[in-house]
Amino acid sequence: MNDCLPSGCPPILLFRDAREFCAIDRVEILGRMARQNSFDLTLPQRDAWLEQIEILQRVLAHRTGRLYLGVQHSTHGSTN
């Protein structure tokens, strides 16, 4: 099975089951994400990820299926 996001980019993290994701402490997930991302992790980004993890864990608590987490680098503020 192909463990890539639909765009063909590899995910930052793959959880084989949503229940696995929900059972892991959000700070541990944040640490995994921080080790895998390729840009500086700012405090606002860290806080956003923590909140997103919390929301996802609440929403996915009784779901099954794979969970792919990826990052799209923001171009906000770009001069292009």
C-alpha positions in Angstrom: 0.0 0.0 0.0 1.2 3.5 -0.8 1.8 5.5 2.3 1.7 8.9 0.6 -0.7 11.8 0.7 -3.0 12.2 -2.3 -0.6 14.9 -3.7 2.2 12.3 -3.7 4.1 13.9 -0.9 5.2 11.7 1.9 3.3 12.4 5.2 5.1 13.8 8.2 3.4 11.1 10.3 1.4 8.1 9.5 -0.8 6.4 12.2 -2.0 3.0 11.1 -5.2 3.5 13.1 -7.0 6.6 14.4 -7.3 4.9 17.8 -3.5 4.8 18.0 -3.3 8.5 17.4 -6.0 9.2 20.1 -4.1 7.1 22.7 -0.8 9.1 22.4 -0.2 12.2 24.4 -0.5 15.4 22.3 2.9 16.6 23.4 4.5 13.4 22.1 2.7 13.8 18.8 4.0 17.4 18.7 7.5 16.2 19.3 7.2 13.7 16.4 5.9 16.4 14.1 8.6 18.9 15.2 11.4 16.3 14.4 9.9 15.7 11.0 9.2 19.2 9.8 11.7 21.0 7.6 11.2 24.6 8.8 11.6 26.5 12.1 8.9 25.7 14.6 7.7 29.0 15.9 5.6 29.4 19.1 2.4 30.2 17.2 2.9 27.2 15.0 3.6 25.0 18.0 0.4 26.2 19.7 -1.6 25.7 16.5 -0.4 22.2 16.2 -1.2 21.4 19.8 -4.7 22.7 19.4 -5.2 20.8 16.1 -4.0 17.6 17.7 -6.5 18.1 20.6 -9.3 18.7 18.2 -8.4 15.7 16.0 -8.2 13.4 19.0 -11.6 14.5 20.2 -13.2 14.1 16.8 -11.5 10.8 15.9 -11.9 9.1 19.3 -14.4 6.5 18.1 -13.2 6.3 14.5 -11.1 3.7 12.7 -8.8 4.1 9.7 -5.4 5.5 8.8 -4.4 9.0 9.7 -1.9 10.9 7.7 -0.5 14.2 9.0 1.3 16.5 6.7 2.5 20.0 6.6 1.9 22.6 3.9 4.4 25.4 4.4 2.7 28.8 4.5 3.6 31.4 2.0 1.9 34.1 4.0 3.9 37.2 3.8 5.8 36.1 0.7 6.8 38.8 -1.7 6.3 36.6 -4.8 
